[in-house]
């Protein structure tokens, strides 16, 4: 978990993490799922989404800027992973509720 929390903004995956720790991807996946109840990919995406929420509060960042900052490669994938609303809708809802 510590490694992922440190590097989730970069282009990491199950395979790249397993190479760092010299273990098989299947073994790493199995251990991670057992301990965390989510896959490594899901965990990385959850971290990225949570971090993106902080940036969405600042309207000076575009959605594409935020994607890059948190490690998503494209904004359409980012939007699909964003809890049933688009990042723009999330931003609007949060900012509207602050006023």
Biopython code that builds the backbone (N, CA, C, O; Angstrom):
import numpy as np
from Bio.PDB.StructureBuilder import StructureBuilder

atoms = [
    (1, "UNK", "N", (0.811, -1.203, 0.000)),
    (1, "UNK", "CA", (0.000, 0.000, 0.000)),
    (1, "UNK", "C", (0.850, 1.262, 0.000)),
    (1, "UNK", "O", (0.532, 2.222, -0.701)),
    (2, "UNK", "N", (1.928, 1.270, 0.778)),
    (2, "UNK", "CA", (2.773, 2.454, 0.858)),
    (2, "UNK", "C", (3.363, 2.817, -0.499)),
    (2, "UNK", "O", (3.407, 3.989, -0.873)),
    (3, "UNK", "N", (3.809, 1.813, -1.223)),
    (3, "UNK", "CA", (4.382, 2.060, -2.544)),
    (3, "UNK", "C", (3.334, 2.683, -3.460)),
    (3, "UNK", "O", (3.615, 3.659, -4.157)),
    (4, "UNK", "N", (2.147, 2.131, -3.460)),
    (4, "UNK", "CA", (1.074, 2.639, -4.317)),
    (4, "UNK", "C", (0.698, 4.049, -3.905)),
    (4, "UNK", "O", (0.502, 4.904, -4.768)),
    (5, "UNK", "N", (0.594, 4.313, -2.625)),
    (5, "UNK", "CA", (0.248, 5.655, -2.165)),
    (5, "UNK", "C", (1.311, 6.673, -2.562)),
    (5, "UNK", "O", (1.004, 7.847, -2.769)),
    (6, "UNK", "N", (2.531, 6.235, -2.664)),
    (6, "UNK", "CA", (3.608, 7.140, -3.050)),
    (6, "UNK", "C", (3.638, 7.387, -4.566)),
    (6, "UNK", "O", (3.946, 8.494, -5.006)),
    (7, "UNK", "N", (3.319, 6.362, -5.360)),
    (7, "UNK", "CA", (3.505, 6.448, -6.805)),
    (7, "UNK", "C", (2.227, 6.392, -7.645)),
    (7, "UNK", "O", (2.313, 6.259, -8.866)),
    (8, "UNK", "N", (1.055, 6.487, -7.032)),
    (8, "UNK", "CA", (-0.188, 6.332, -7.798)),
    (8, "UNK", "C", (-0.361, 7.386, -8.888)),
    (8, "UNK", "O", (-1.099, 7.163, -9.848)),
    (9, "UNK", "N", (0.300, 8.517, -8.757)),
    (9, "UNK", "CA", (0.182, 9.575, -9.770)),
    (9, "UNK", "C", (0.978, 9.257, -11.034)),
    (9, "UNK", "O", (0.818, 9.909, -12.066)),
    (10, "UNK", "N", (1.831, 8.253, -10.936)),
    (10, "UNK", "CA", (2.637, 7.844, -12.080)),
    (10, "UNK", "C", (1.951, 6.700, -12.818)),
    (10, "UNK", "O", (0.891, 6.231, -12.403)),
    (11, "UNK", "N", (2.548, 6.264, -13.890)),
    (11, "UNK", "CA", (1.980, 5.191, -14.696)),
    (11, "UNK", "C", (2.351, 3.842, -14.082)),
    (11, "UNK", "O", (3.262, 3.161, -14.553)),
    (12, "UNK", "N", (1.627, 3.465, -13.019)),
    (12, "UNK", "CA", (1.912, 2.183, -12.375)),
    (12, "UNK", "C", (0.786, 1.206, -12.659)),
    (12, "UNK", "O", (-0.344, 1.592, -12.955)),
    (13, "UNK", "N", (1.125, -0.058, -12.563)),
    (13, "UNK", "CA", (0.160, -1.129, -12.810)),
    (13, "UNK", "C", (0.560, -2.339, -11.973)),
    (13, "UNK", "O", (1.609, -2.348, -11.329)),
    (14, "UNK", "N", (-0.277, -3.337, -11.993)),
    (14, "UNK", "CA", (0.023, -4.586, -11.304)),
    (14, "UNK", "C", (1.380, -5.120, -11.751)),
    (14, "UNK", "O", (2.203, -5.509, -10.922)),
    (15, "UNK", "N", (1.610, -5.137, -13.064)),
    (15, "UNK", "CA", (2.872, -5.680, -13.580)),
    (15, "UNK", "C", (4.078, -4.862, -13.150)),
    (15, "UNK", "O", (5.096, -5.425, -12.750)),
    (16, "UNK", "N", (3.978, -3.547, -13.227)),
    (16, "UNK", "CA", (5.133, -2.730, -12.849)),
    (16, "UNK", "C", (5.420, -2.829, -11.352)),
    (16, "UNK", "O", (6.581, -2.817, -10.944)),
    (17, "UNK", "N", (4.383, -2.927, -10.541)),
    (17, "UNK", "CA", (4.579, -3.071, -9.098)),
    (17, "UNK", "C", (5.190, -4.432, -8.774)),
    (17, "UNK", "O", (6.080, -4.531, -7.929)),
    (18, "UNK", "N", (4.716, -5.472, -9.441)),
    (18, "UNK", "CA", (5.259, -6.809, -9.180)),
    (18, "UNK", "C", (6.738, -6.881, -9.569)),
    (18, "UNK", "O", (7.512, -7.594, -8.930)),
    (19, "UNK", "N", (7.132, -6.149, -10.610)),
    (19, "UNK", "CA", (8.547, -6.111, -10.998)),
    (19, "UNK", "C", (9.397, -5.428, -9.927)),
    (19, "UNK", "O", (10.512, -5.868, -9.646)),
    (20, "UNK", "N", (8.882, -4.374, -9.340)),
    (20, "UNK", "CA", (9.616, -3.654, -8.295)),
    (20, "UNK", "C", (9.897, -4.573, -7.108)),
    (20, "UNK", "O", (10.982, -4.533, -6.527)),
    (21, "UNK", "N", (8.909, -5.405, -6.752)),
    (21, "UNK", "CA", (9.040, -6.259, -5.572)),
    (21, "UNK", "C", (9.450, -7.694, -5.908)),
    (21, "UNK", "O", (9.478, -8.555, -5.028)),
    (22, "UNK", "N", (9.763, -7.947, -7.166)),
    (22, "UNK", "CA", (10.272, -9.252, -7.607)),
    (22, "UNK", "C", (9.355, -10.406, -7.233)),
    (22, "UNK", "O", (9.809, -11.453, -6.772)),
    (23, "UNK", "N", (8.049, -10.201, -7.439)),
    (23, "UNK", "CA", (7.088, -11.280, -7.226)),
    (23, "UNK", "C", (6.168, -11.351, -8.441)),
    (23, "UNK", "O", (6.078, -10.400, -9.218)),
    (24, "UNK", "N", (5.505, -12.455, -8.593)),
    (24, "UNK", "CA", (4.642, -12.618, -9.758)),
    (24, "UNK", "C", (3.412, -11.725, -9.642)),
    (24, "UNK", "O", (2.926, -11.481, -8.537)),
    (25, "UNK", "N", (2.905, -11.236, -10.770)),
    (25, "UNK", "CA", (1.690, -10.422, -10.743)),
    (25, "UNK", "C", (0.506, -11.164, -10.110)),
    (25, "UNK", "O", (-0.276, -10.568, -9.370)),
    (26, "UNK", "N", (0.376, -12.460, -10.400)),
    (26, "UNK", "CA", (-0.742, -13.232, -9.836)),
    (26, "UNK", "C", (-0.659, -13.321, -8.315)),
    (26, "UNK", "O", (-1.666, -13.187, -7.620)),
    (27, "UNK", "N", (0.541, -13.546, -7.814)),
    (27, "UNK", "CA", (0.719, -13.641, -6.361)),
    (27, "UNK", "C", (0.449, -12.285, -5.708)),
    (27, "UNK", "O", (-0.245, -12.209, -4.694)),
    (28, "UNK", "N", (0.992, -11.228, -6.283)),
    (28, "UNK", "CA", (0.769, -9.882, -5.749)),
    (28, "UNK", "C", (-0.720, -9.544, -5.751)),
    (28, "UNK", "O", (-1.249, -9.029, -4.766)),
    (29, "UNK", "N", (-1.381, -9.833, -6.848)),
    (29, "UNK", "CA", (-2.813, -9.563, -6.960)),
    (29, "UNK", "C", (-3.603, -10.316, -5.895)),
    (29, "UNK", "O", (-4.499, -9.758, -5.263)),
    (30, "UNK", "N", (-3.269, -11.560, -5.708)),
    (30, "UNK", "CA", (-3.959, -12.386, -4.727)),
    (30, "UNK", "C", (-3.782, -11.840, -3.313)),
    (30, "UNK", "O", (-4.753, -11.711, -2.568)),
    (31, "UNK", "N", (-2.560, -11.524, -2.952)),
    (31, "UNK", "CA", (-2.284, -10.986, -1.613)),
    (31, "UNK", "C", (-2.985, -9.638, -1.425)),
    (31, "UNK", "O", (-3.614, -9.395, -0.395)),
    (32, "UNK", "N", (-2.871, -8.775, -2.419)),
    (32, "UNK", "CA", (-3.462, -7.442, -2.304)),
    (32, "UNK", "C", (-4.976, -7.528, -2.162)),
    (32, "UNK", "O", (-5.563, -6.873, -1.301)),
    (33, "UNK", "N", (-5.603, -8.335, -3.007)),
    (33, "UNK", "CA", (-7.064, -8.507, -2.935)),
    (33, "UNK", "C", (-7.504, -9.049, -1.583)),
    (33, "UNK", "O", (-8.503, -8.605, -1.016)),
    (34, "UNK", "N", (-6.757, -9.999, -1.084)),
    (34, "UNK", "CA", (-7.109, -10.610, 0.205)),
    (34, "UNK", "C", (-7.030, -9.590, 1.338)),
    (34, "UNK", "O", (-7.897, -9.563, 2.212)),
    (35, "UNK", "N", (-6.009, -8.765, 1.326)),
    (35, "UNK", "CA", (-5.810, -7.793, 2.411)),
    (35, "UNK", "C", (-6.672, -6.551, 2.281)),
    (35, "UNK", "O", (-7.082, -5.975, 3.289)),
    (36, "UNK", "N", (-6.951, -6.130, 1.057)),
    (36, "UNK", "CA", (-7.623, -4.842, 0.846)),
    (36, "UNK", "C", (-9.047, -4.950, 0.323)),
    (36, "UNK", "O", (-9.774, -3.957, 0.300)),
    (37, "UNK", "N", (-9.448, -6.133, -0.093)),
    (37, "UNK", "CA", (-10.800, -6.378, -0.612)),
    (37, "UNK", "C", (-11.102, -5.616, -1.908)),
    (37, "UNK", "O", (-12.262, -5.500, -2.304)),
    (38, "UNK", "N", (-10.063, -5.100, -2.563)),
    (38, "UNK", "CA", (-10.180, -4.500, -3.897)),
    (38, "UNK", "C", (-8.928, -4.862, -4.672)),
    (38, "UNK", "O", (-7.901, -5.206, -4.086)),
    (39, "UNK", "N", (-9.017, -4.783, -5.991)),
    (39, "UNK", "CA", (-7.845, -5.056, -6.808)),
    (39, "UNK", "C", (-6.877, -3.869, -6.750)),
    (39, "UNK", "O", (-7.242, -2.771, -6.328)),
    (40, "UNK", "N", (-5.666, -4.110, -7.173)),
    (40, "UNK", "CA", (-4.675, -3.028, -7.209)),
    (40, "UNK", "C", (-5.144, -1.905, -8.125)),
    (40, "UNK", "O", (-5.006, -0.730, -7.785)),
    (41, "UNK", "N", (-5.689, -2.249, -9.264)),
    (41, "UNK", "CA", (-6.170, -1.228, -10.201)),
    (41, "UNK", "C", (-7.285, -0.396, -9.588)),
    (41, "UNK", "O", (-7.290, 0.829, -9.716)),
    (42, "UNK", "N", (-8.227, -1.050, -8.923)),
    (42, "UNK", "CA", (-9.307, -0.317, -8.255)),
    (42, "UNK", "C", (-8.749, 0.606, -7.168)),
    (42, "UNK", "O", (-9.187, 1.747, -7.026)),
    (43, "UNK", "N", (-7.794, 0.105, -6.416)),
    (43, "UNK", "CA", (-7.191, 0.883, -5.342)),
    (43, "UNK", "C", (-6.489, 2.127, -5.905)),
    (43, "UNK", "O", (-6.645, 3.226, -5.372)),
    (44, "UNK", "N", (-5.736, 1.951, -6.956)),
    (44, "UNK", "CA", (-5.052, 3.083, -7.603)),
    (44, "UNK", "C", (-6.079, 4.104, -8.082)),
    (44, "UNK", "O", (-5.918, 5.305, -7.861)),
    (45, "UNK", "N", (-7.127, 3.629, -8.732)),
    (45, "UNK", "CA", (-8.164, 4.541, -9.221)),
    (45, "UNK", "C", (-8.867, 5.279, -8.088)),
    (45, "UNK", "O", (-9.179, 6.462, -8.221)),
    (46, "UNK", "N", (-9.119, 4.595, -6.981)),
    (46, "UNK", "CA", (-9.742, 5.254, -5.825)),
    (46, "UNK", "C", (-8.848, 6.363, -5.276)),
    (46, "UNK", "O", (-9.332, 7.446, -4.947)),
    (47, "UNK", "N", (-7.556, 6.096, -5.177)),
    (47, "UNK", "CA", (-6.621, 7.126, -4.726)),
    (47, "UNK", "C", (-6.630, 8.323, -5.670)),
    (47, "UNK", "O", (-6.644, 9.475, -5.235)),
    (48, "UNK", "N", (-6.622, 8.035, -6.958)),
    (48, "UNK", "CA", (-6.621, 9.106, -7.961)),
    (48, "UNK", "C", (-7.901, 9.937, -7.896)),
    (48, "UNK", "O", (-7.853, 11.163, -7.998)),
    (49, "UNK", "N", (-9.028, 9.282, -7.729)),
    (49, "UNK", "CA", (-10.305, 9.998, -7.633)),
    (49, "UNK", "C", (-10.332, 10.883, -6.396)),
    (49, "UNK", "O", (-10.738, 12.043, -6.468)),
    (50, "UNK", "N", (-9.902, 10.343, -5.266)),
    (50, "UNK", "CA", (-9.901, 11.138, -4.031)),
    (50, "UNK", "C", (-8.991, 12.355, -4.165)),
    (50, "UNK", "O", (-9.351, 13.447, -3.724)),
    (51, "UNK", "N", (-7.838, 12.183, -4.757)),
    (51, "UNK", "CA", (-6.918, 13.306, -4.954)),
    (51, "UNK", "C", (-7.522, 14.318, -5.930)),
    (51, "UNK", "O", (-7.377, 15.526, -5.743)),
    (52, "UNK", "N", (-8.186, 13.835, -6.950)),
    (52, "UNK", "CA", (-8.768, 14.738, -7.947)),
    (52, "UNK", "C", (-9.843, 15.632, -7.335)),
    (52, "UNK", "O", (-10.028, 16.764, -7.782)),
    (53, "UNK", "N", (-10.552, 15.145, -6.323)),
    (53, "UNK", "CA", (-11.596, 15.944, -5.682)),
    (53, "UNK", "C", (-11.027, 17.220, -5.081)),
    (53, "UNK", "O", (-11.693, 18.256, -5.075)),
    (54, "UNK", "N", (-9.810, 17.153, -4.580)),
    (54, "UNK", "CA", (-9.159, 18.342, -4.031)),
    (54, "UNK", "C", (-8.906, 19.369, -5.136)),
    (54, "UNK", "O", (-9.139, 20.564, -4.951)),
    (55, "UNK", "N", (-8.433, 18.895, -6.272)),
    (55, "UNK", "CA", (-8.143, 19.796, -7.392)),
    (55, "UNK", "C", (-9.407, 20.368, -8.016)),
    (55, "UNK", "O", (-9.401, 21.493, -8.515)),
    (56, "UNK", "N", (-10.488, 19.598, -7.990)),
    (56, "UNK", "CA", (-11.735, 20.064, -8.585)),
    (56, "UNK", "C", (-12.309, 21.275, -7.850)),
    (56, "UNK", "O", (-13.112, 22.017, -8.414)),
    (57, "UNK", "N", (-11.909, 21.474, -6.620)),
    (57, "UNK", "CA", (-12.368, 22.641, -5.868)),
    (57, "UNK", "C", (-11.717, 23.932, -6.362)),
    (57, "UNK", "O", (-12.200, 25.025, -6.066)),
    (58, "UNK", "N", (-10.650, 23.813, -7.096)),
    (58, "UNK", "CA", (-9.926, 24.969, -7.615)),
    (58, "UNK", "C", (-10.224, 25.104, -9.115)),
    (58, "UNK", "O", (-9.727, 24.318, -9.921)),
    (59, "UNK", "N", (-11.029, 26.095, -9.480)),
    (59, "UNK", "CA", (-11.451, 26.224, -10.879)),
    (59, "UNK", "C", (-10.324, 26.642, -11.821)),
    (59, "UNK", "O", (-10.515, 26.678, -13.037)),
    (60, "UNK", "N", (-9.164, 26.953, -11.274)),
    (60, "UNK", "CA", (-8.044, 27.290, -12.158)),
    (60, "UNK", "C", (-7.462, 26.053, -12.840)),
    (60, "UNK", "O", (-6.706, 26.178, -13.803)),
    (61, "UNK", "N", (-7.809, 24.858, -12.348)),
    (61, "UNK", "CA", (-7.356, 23.620, -12.980)),
    (61, "UNK", "C", (-8.421, 23.099, -13.933)),
    (61, "UNK", "O", (-9.580, 22.946, -13.549)),
    (62, "UNK", "N", (-8.036, 22.829, -15.163)),
    (62, "UNK", "CA", (-8.971, 22.197, -16.097)),
    (62, "UNK", "C", (-9.065, 20.708, -15.761)),
    (62, "UNK", "O", (-8.220, 20.169, -15.047)),
    (63, "UNK", "N", (-10.088, 20.060, -16.278)),
    (63, "UNK", "CA", (-10.251, 18.620, -16.064)),
    (63, "UNK", "C", (-9.040, 17.883, -16.613)),
    (63, "UNK", "O", (-8.559, 16.934, -15.993)),
    (64, "UNK", "N", (-8.550, 18.300, -17.747)),
    (64, "UNK", "CA", (-7.381, 17.638, -18.333)),
    (64, "UNK", "C", (-6.137, 17.850, -17.481)),
    (64, "UNK", "O", (-5.317, 16.940, -17.366)),
    (65, "UNK", "N", (-5.974, 19.029, -16.881)),
    (65, "UNK", "CA", (-4.856, 19.278, -15.959)),
    (65, "UNK", "C", (-4.936, 18.343, -14.756)),
    (65, "UNK", "O", (-3.935, 17.771, -14.324)),
    (66, "UNK", "N", (-6.129, 18.203, -14.235)),
    (66, "UNK", "CA", (-6.334, 17.353, -13.059)),
    (66, "UNK", "C", (-6.023, 15.896, -13.392)),
    (66, "UNK", "O", (-5.387, 15.196, -12.604)),
    (67, "UNK", "N", (-6.471, 15.447, -14.556)),
    (67, "UNK", "CA", (-6.179, 14.073, -14.986)),
    (67, "UNK", "C", (-4.685, 13.806, -14.934)),
    (67, "UNK", "O", (-4.240, 12.794, -14.392)),
    (68, "UNK", "N", (-3.925, 14.716, -15.499)),
    (68, "UNK", "CA", (-2.470, 14.552, -15.534)),
    (68, "UNK", "C", (-1.880, 14.576, -14.135)),
    (68, "UNK", "O", (-0.979, 13.794, -13.831)),
    (69, "UNK", "N", (-2.369, 15.456, -13.284)),
    (69, "UNK", "CA", (-1.826, 15.588, -11.922)),
    (69, "UNK", "C", (-2.027, 14.331, -11.082)),
    (69, "UNK", "O", (-1.180, 13.983, -10.259)),
    (70, "UNK", "N", (-3.145, 13.659, -11.293)),
    (70, "UNK", "CA", (-3.445, 12.492, -10.463)),
    (70, "UNK", "C", (-3.117, 11.159, -11.129)),
    (70, "UNK", "O", (-3.279, 10.110, -10.506)),
    (71, "UNK", "N", (-2.662, 11.177, -12.375)),
    (71, "UNK", "CA", (-2.197, 9.954, -13.011)),
    (71, "UNK", "C", (-3.109, 9.292, -14.008)),
    (71, "UNK", "O", (-2.775, 8.222, -14.518)),
    (72, "UNK", "N", (-4.266, 9.890, -14.314)),
    (72, "UNK", "CA", (-5.115, 9.332, -15.363)),
    (72, "UNK", "C", (-4.565, 9.757, -16.714)),
    (72, "UNK", "O", (-4.154, 10.904, -16.893)),
    (73, "UNK", "N", (-4.558, 8.835, -17.659)),
    (73, "UNK", "CA", (-3.992, 9.128, -18.978)),
    (73, "UNK", "C", (-4.924, 9.896, -19.896)),
    (73, "UNK", "O", (-4.461, 10.589, -20.801)),
    (74, "UNK", "N", (-6.230, 9.786, -19.680)),
    (74, "UNK", "CA", (-7.155, 10.567, -20.507)),
    (74, "UNK", "C", (-8.407, 10.932, -19.725)),
    (74, "UNK", "O", (-8.813, 10.238, -18.792)),
    (75, "UNK", "N", (-8.998, 12.032, -20.133)),
    (75, "UNK", "CA", (-10.123, 12.577, -19.373)),
    (75, "UNK", "C", (-11.393, 11.737, -19.523)),
    (75, "UNK", "O", (-12.226, 11.736, -18.616)),
    (76, "UNK", "N", (-11.566, 11.030, -20.628)),
    (76, "UNK", "CA", (-12.776, 10.213, -20.757)),
    (76, "UNK", "C", (-12.733, 9.038, -19.777)),
    (76, "UNK", "O", (-13.756, 8.685, -19.190)),
    (77, "UNK", "N", (-11.570, 8.437, -19.597)),
    (77, "UNK", "CA", (-11.435, 7.350, -18.620)),
    (77, "UNK", "C", (-11.654, 7.896, -17.211)),
    (77, "UNK", "O", (-12.317, 7.263, -16.390)),
    (78, "UNK", "N", (-11.098, 9.064, -16.940)),
    (78, "UNK", "CA", (-11.283, 9.739, -15.655)),
    (78, "UNK", "C", (-12.767, 9.941, -15.386)),
    (78, "UNK", "O", (-13.245, 9.640, -14.293)),
    (79, "UNK", "N", (-13.493, 10.443, -16.365)),
    (79, "UNK", "CA", (-14.925, 10.693, -16.204)),
    (79, "UNK", "C", (-15.697, 9.410, -15.911)),
    (79, "UNK", "O", (-16.627, 9.417, -15.106)),
    (80, "UNK", "N", (-15.322, 8.327, -16.551)),
    (80, "UNK", "CA", (-16.013, 7.055, -16.332)),
    (80, "UNK", "C", (-15.810, 6.530, -14.919)),
    (80, "UNK", "O", (-16.676, 5.837, -14.385)),
    (81, "UNK", "N", (-14.687, 6.849, -14.317)),
    (81, "UNK", "CA", (-14.363, 6.345, -12.990)),
    (81, "UNK", "C", (-14.887, 7.243, -11.877)),
    (81, "UNK", "O", (-14.654, 6.959, -10.702)),
    (82, "UNK", "N", (-15.585, 8.314, -12.220)),
    (82, "UNK", "CA", (-15.915, 9.339, -11.246)),
    (82, "UNK", "C", (-17.309, 9.220, -10.660)),
    (82, "UNK", "O", (-18.123, 10.123, -10.848)),
    (83, "UNK", "N", (-17.607, 8.160, -9.971)),
    (83, "UNK", "CA", (-18.775, 8.007, -9.103)),
    (83, "UNK", "C", (-20.109, 8.519, -9.648)),
    (83, "UNK", "O", (-20.772, 9.315, -8.985)),
    (84, "UNK", "N", (-20.504, 8.093, -10.805)),
    (84, "UNK", "CA", (-21.832, 8.372, -11.364)),
    (84, "UNK", "C", (-22.085, 9.814, -11.782)),
    (84, "UNK", "O", (-23.194, 10.121, -12.220)),
    (85, "UNK", "N", (-21.139, 10.686, -11.672)),
    (85, "UNK", "CA", (-21.255, 12.049, -12.197)),
    (85, "UNK", "C", (-19.960, 12.381, -12.924)),
    (85, "UNK", "O", (-18.922, 11.769, -12.673)),
    (86, "UNK", "N", (-20.028, 13.331, -13.805)),
    (86, "UNK", "CA", (-18.792, 13.747, -14.457)),
    (86, "UNK", "C", (-17.994, 14.611, -13.491)),
    (86, "UNK", "O", (-18.561, 15.173, -12.555)),
    (87, "UNK", "N", (-16.707, 14.723, -13.702)),
    (87, "UNK", "CA", (-15.924, 15.615, -12.845)),
    (87, "UNK", "C", (-16.452, 17.051, -12.857)),
    (87, "UNK", "O", (-16.429, 17.728, -11.829)),
    (88, "UNK", "N", (-16.926, 17.514, -14.007)),
    (88, "UNK", "CA", (-17.496, 18.862, -14.079)),
    (88, "UNK", "C", (-18.756, 18.991, -13.228)),
    (88, "UNK", "O", (-18.951, 20.005, -12.557)),
    (89, "UNK", "N", (-19.607, 17.976, -13.252)),
    (89, "UNK", "CA", (-20.818, 17.995, -12.427)),
    (89, "UNK", "C", (-20.455, 17.978, -10.942)),
    (89, "UNK", "O", (-21.063, 18.683, -10.137)),
    (90, "UNK", "N", (-19.462, 17.168, -10.592)),
    (90, "UNK", "CA", (-19.005, 17.129, -9.207)),
    (90, "UNK", "C", (-18.522, 18.513, -8.772)),
    (90, "UNK", "O", (-18.893, 19.007, -7.707)),
    (91, "UNK", "N", (-17.703, 19.119, -9.601)),
    (91, "UNK", "CA", (-17.170, 20.454, -9.296)),
    (91, "UNK", "C", (-18.304, 21.448, -9.110)),
    (91, "UNK", "O", (-18.316, 22.209, -8.143)),
    (92, "UNK", "N", (-19.256, 21.442, -10.033)),
    (92, "UNK", "CA", (-20.377, 22.377, -9.967)),
    (92, "UNK", "C", (-21.188, 22.156, -8.686)),
    (92, "UNK", "O", (-21.546, 23.119, -8.007)),
    (93, "UNK", "N", (-21.475, 20.904, -8.356)),
    (93, "UNK", "CA", (-22.244, 20.603, -7.144)),
    (93, "UNK", "C", (-21.531, 21.077, -5.889)),
    (93, "UNK", "O", (-22.156, 21.665, -5.006)),
    (94, "UNK", "N", (-20.261, 20.834, -5.803)),
    (94, "UNK", "CA", (-19.483, 21.230, -4.628)),
    (94, "UNK", "C", (-19.433, 22.752, -4.524)),
    (94, "UNK", "O", (-19.665, 23.312, -3.453)),
    (95, "UNK", "N", (-19.134, 23.411, -5.623)),
    (95, "UNK", "CA", (-19.020, 24.874, -5.592)),
    (95, "UNK", "C", (-20.374, 25.535, -5.341)),
    (95, "UNK", "O", (-20.444, 26.550, -4.648)),
    (96, "UNK", "N", (-21.450, 24.972, -5.897)),
    (96, "UNK", "CA", (-22.788, 25.517, -5.657)),
    (96, "UNK", "C", (-23.177, 25.383, -4.187)),
    (96, "UNK", "O", (-23.818, 26.273, -3.627)),
    (97, "UNK", "N", (-22.793, 24.283, -3.569)),
    (97, "UNK", "CA", (-23.142, 24.044, -2.169)),
    (97, "UNK", "C", (-22.320, 24.899, -1.200)),
    (97, "UNK", "O", (-22.700, 25.056, -0.040)),
    (98, "UNK", "N", (-21.216, 25.442, -1.660)),
    (98, "UNK", "CA", (-20.392, 26.318, -0.812)),
    (98, "UNK", "C", (-20.977, 27.716, -0.711)),
    (98, "UNK", "O", (-20.650, 28.471, 0.204)),
    (99, "UNK", "N", (-21.848, 28.057, -1.660)),
    (99, "UNK", "CA", (-22.410, 29.423, -1.675)),
    (99, "UNK", "C", (-23.769, 29.478, -1.067)),
    (99, "UNK", "O", (-24.374, 30.548, -1.004)),
]
sb = StructureBuilder()
sb.init_structure("model")
sb.init_model(0)
sb.init_chain("A")
sb.init_seg("    ")
for serial, (resi, resn, name, xyz) in enumerate(atoms, 1):
    if name == "N":
        sb.init_residue(resn, " ", resi, " ")
    sb.init_atom(name, np.array(xyz, "f"), 0.0, 1.0, " ", f" {name:<3s}", serial, name[0])
structure = sb.get_structure()
